[in-house]
Every structure is written in C-alpha cells, then in structure tokens.
C-alpha cells in the first residue's frame, strides 16, 4: 500500500549493562482490557471527567467516514473538522489559566514571541484509527514482547505496537518507533531552516519507506533484524541535489545498530554512514535539528535513562488538516520565528509523559528531553529539549492527522524551535584549526573511530551560526581567510562592510590566484584523511624527539606545533625577565629556527592598572607550516632545541627597548639583561 503525501519539516533559527531490563509485564487481566475499556492500542476508551476529551469511538476508518468517499490516495486529505471553531485562544495574557495543560515548550514560546505566537484550541476529536490486523497484532504482542539488553531493542513483537500497557518510559518510546505508519510509503518532504527575518531555502527530499516489521504476515524470525528499509534522495536545491541516504533500521539494536549508507554525488561514492544517528546534524537542517529528531524521535534509546512520568491531559497539536491543506503555499505557513499559528490546531488529549536523562558517560546535545506521547496512536506530539545547563533549548511539535485512506495517524508538519536564538545571540566558531581538532576527536573519542574527518568537521560546524577562519593553517594557502555565516541578512551586512575595508566580496582584498588556491585548499584538506594524518604525525615526530632529549614540553603533543615549557627550562629567570621570549630568541640565534613566545609578553597588560597579566604558563611554540618541511628538517630543529636546553643556564633574560600599546608580542623590541 503506497501513501504519497507532502510533508514539511521546519526548523526555526529563532528554530549499557549487559543484562536485560526486567520489569513486570502486562498481566492477563490487563491484556483482556484491550478492545474493552481500553482502545486496541492501549488508550483509555472513555471520555474524561468533564467531557472535554471525548470517548474513542473507533476513529476515522475510511475516506467515506471522513465525509469524502471520492478521495484518492496521493492527494491532500480534506479536513473532516473544517466546520469547527476555536473554543478559546491561549496567549500570554491567558496562559496562566491553562498552565497545567501546557508543555514547558509551549509556555516558553508564548513568553518568547508575545504578539505573534498563540494557540487556538479546538474541540477534541479522537480520530485515530488503524487496520484491524494492527489491533490484533498489538494484543498478541502484549503477551510476548520484551525489551532487549539495556532496553536497546525489542524482541517477541511483530506488526503491532509492542507494549500497549507500558510499564516504563523506554517501552513508550519503542511504541512510538514501532507504531504503524503504512506498509510502503512514498513522500515528498520540504524542510526549511528559517532565519529571524523569515528567509529560508527549501530543501526538498523524496523518500521511500518499506516497513518490513508491519507488513501483513510478517514474522520476526524472517526480518533479519530489520524493521524498516528507508531511502531518501535530496532533490533541491541544486547544490545538495543527488545525495542519497539508505537506512536499514534494526529491531534489536542491542544486537546490531542501524545500518546506513550515503551516496555523495560530488565524489560519486557510496560509503557507510554510522554518523546518521543520535545528535549528528540532520540532513539539510543547518544544524537546527539532530538526526534522532527526524520523525520527532528515531533510533537507539541507549544514551538515555527513561522515566515514565505518567499520563496527563495536555493541549497538543492534533488533527492539523489546515496545515496539511493544498490551499496553502509554503509562505502561508513559514513565518519569522515560528509557523503561522492561524493555521495551527490544538486540542486537549491524554498523553503519556516520558522524561529522558542522559546517562553518565554518554554524550548528546540534549542533556534531558520530555516527550508527550499520544495515548491513541503512540505518536510523539511534542518534545521539550534541554541543554547541558538544564535550560530549555529547543521545542518540537508534530502537527498530525489521520491519513484516513490507510488509515494511520502521522505528522504532516514537524516544527523545531530554537529558543536560544530568540535574542539574536550568535554562536561563532573559530574554525582556524578545526580540521586538526576533528582528527583528534577521531583518534581520542569513543564512537568516532570510523568517521571520516570531513564528517566530524561538518558536525563541529553544524553547532554554530558561523565561523571565522585564518586560512594559512588548515586551508593550505599562504594568505587569506574568511567569515562564514548562516544568516543571509548578516551576510549582506558583512559584504557591505567588506567593500569599505577590503574590496568587493568577490575577492575581499585577495588576488584571484589566492582565491582559487583557497577554494582548492578547502577541498583538498578533507578529500581524504591522509593530509591531516601526515601533518599531525609530523608534529608528533618532532615532539617525541624533543621529549626524548629531556626537554620539558606540553603533552600530549598538539596538531600544529610543539610547546616547550620555558618556565621549567629557564628556571633561573623570573617571569619579569620574559623566559619564553628569551628561550625563543636563543633558539633563533642557535639555528635560525623561529618560534613564538606564548607567555607574559603575549598576555599584555591590564588596561586599568598597567600591570602585566601573569599567565600560569611560559611556553615557546614551535608551529610547523603545512607541506613545507621534511623529517630531516624536524631532526635539525630537535637538535637545536636539545643543544639550547643543554646550556639553558647561560640564557639571559630580556627587557623591552620598545613596547607598543597593542599587540606587543608582534611588534615589541628587546635586549638582553646584562
């Protein structure tokens, strides 16, 4: 069964233990309630106490029941509730009355965007419905489904929801992951990373999903541990078009993590993509959502502890047929800061609330997340995402509908709001040596051993709004640098200033030859890992030689240079005698090797008191230019450093003969102290 739909995903810039978990399974008495006082998927059939949440009556099971008997699969589903009027509107002035029914994310959005963000609350309709075989399989799963080791997978389940009567938070999350969507689905998706001014480039995808887990007659033993075969192609814009992602999503992730491959049209290569998971940046998202935020949440739950808070009545996006309508254009929905709330529909529903907290020793952008999961469909409807300071950072909403020709309940629009950007504060990256840092991440941090450095570098950059780069380091050129920003408005302002200070943005004060060299250097530095491996290896070689000669250095050795501890080398000199500068000068006199002082001279003076800033370290930096020197050169440098170290007691301190007000480590002049 194919169900092509148009789906838009928005990100707003202003966007284990080896033993299996053991919990009390559902009892025969509880399982008997399914289809009786509980819905076939485990929701409460009855209305709430005051009738504001109605009883479930089976939902919308067909286009005819929705009132549209002539509807054809592949179109935009007409709204069966078009005649409804809002019961009330929640804005900052009325938010207090409904605070107990609002997510923390919605409260934050109401406070952050006063005057534009509001919530129109409509009569609730429990429209969810699924094929009868999904209900039958869910009841069967309730007696056999178990969590795999560490909660990182499910065994004993097929076709239906595994845990209709959940006892733990991670069971609720697996219900979301394994909920029925369709047998085979083809979708056209638009994704927009929207700036504060409302600018965006629509990234378009076409994806195909083959849900092996839920096919009629599926058997767990025949799955080969794969629940979903997923293929996604980027179709626009042209600079991204042609990239293809293939994913085999696994059922028991304790046995095997998801398998993923990526086709890069520029390289014409297919390679494994283990980084399509967890907090790695989502495809084409400008870093505004993580890989595991696609479909609101996907993939392994292994990095979190999951707590089942309980069930609550909450105001959540639901029956969002207005946003699904083909009468709206993209610009009718996309607005600066948030979507056009005139088209958003919220209803009061019962949801399971699950808190996830990052496990000790695990890493993720989000230290904690709170999920609000629909009791009828197991679709996650909203998520509050917290940063490492326990501050609310991002908010997700899944505006969902019943695709009643299947039938199934799924999101038609997913919005991710980045609250940290509402104040216009940018996170800028000094990416001058980001390539070397990416190499060290691969070498030293668990989980990145098999990553190409270019992918690690891309992940580093995804966490910022822009970067400044001195290109004489990683970019393999003799001159130049650049400023990169995501926001097109900031880019326009920067170009205007560039004209005044350097020249047109097409050359920025650089010669055409240097511009071409820079462009080639950026590509070449990440074409393979061989360059950065050799570069860092050369630095390591020099550091090892100097250390074996008994010279104190900073360890571990860095990626671009070796730092000699001048304070230990020149223990007879006080800091006011500039030991690092004196050592640097002595090495230059000995061999012509030019190092760089990194100590009291570089630290400068306090502008108020005029006193020297006194850093704890006095270092001589031996920075190695890329692709210039051979191993023999490194031998000469090490011999000179060792020779100077042997006569270190003869090194005299220095004093200023000229001290400029600014940047004295570049312009000052010294003489030896007699």
Secondary structure, 3 states (H helix, E strand, C coil): CCCCEEEEEEEECCCCCCCECCCCCCCHHHHHCECCCECCCCCECCCCCCCCCCCCCCCCCCHHHHCCCCCCCCCCCCCCCCCCCCCEEECCCCHHHHHHHCCHHHHHHHHHCCCCCCEEECCCCCCCCCCHHHHHHHHHHHHHCEECECCCEEECCCCCCCCCCCCCHHHHHHHHHHCCCCCEEEEEEEEEEECCCCCCCEEEEEEEEECHHHCCCCCHHHCCCEEEEEEEEEEECCCCCCCEEEEEEECECCCCCCEEEEEECCCCEEEECCCCCCCCECCCCCCCCEHHHCCCCCCCCCCEEEEEEEEEEEEEECCCHHHHCCCCCHHHHCCCCCCCHHHCCEEEEEEEEEEEEECCCCCCCCCEEEEEEECCCCCEEEEEEECCCCCEEEEEEEEEEEECCCCEEEEEEEEEEEHHHCCCCCCEEECCCHHHHHHHHHHHCCCCCCCCHHHHHHHHHHCCCEEEEECCCCCCCCCCEEEEECCHHHHHHHHHHHHHHCCCCCCCCCCHHHHHHHHHHHHHHCCCCHHHHHHHHHHHHHHHHHHHCCCCECCCCCCCEEEEEHHHHCCCCCHHHCHHHHHHHHHHHHHCCCCEEECHHHHCECCCCCCECCCCCCEEEEECCCCCCCHHHHHHHHHHHHHHHHCHHHCCCEEEEECCCCCHHHHCEEEECC
